[in-house]
Amino acid sequence: MAMTDDTHRNNLDWLALRYIAGELSDDESCSFEELLGTDQSAREAVASAVQWTQAAYAVEHQAAQAI
């Protein structure tokens, strides 16, 4: 069964999030870093993951200050 574009994108998004969170094994990190060297979609997924985590942190930080 072929991977759909949406499934591929979701997998990249999940891998990127795990990568920036430091949750990938050494082997997974190496493989993902190789992919980053050749796949623009993977690089975009990392950029999006960074943006989303920064936005989540900002909301959490703002909420904590409001308490």
HUPEPE-V325846 format. One record per helix or strand of 2 or more residues. SS is the DSSP state (helix for helix, strand for strand). FROM is the first residue (numbers start at 0). LEN is the number of residues. If there is no record, write none. Layout:
# HUPEPE-V325846
ss | from | len
SS | FROM | LEN
SS | FROM | LEN
This chain:
# HUPEPE-V325846
ss | from | len
helix | 4 | 16
helix | 25 | 13
helix | 39 | 27
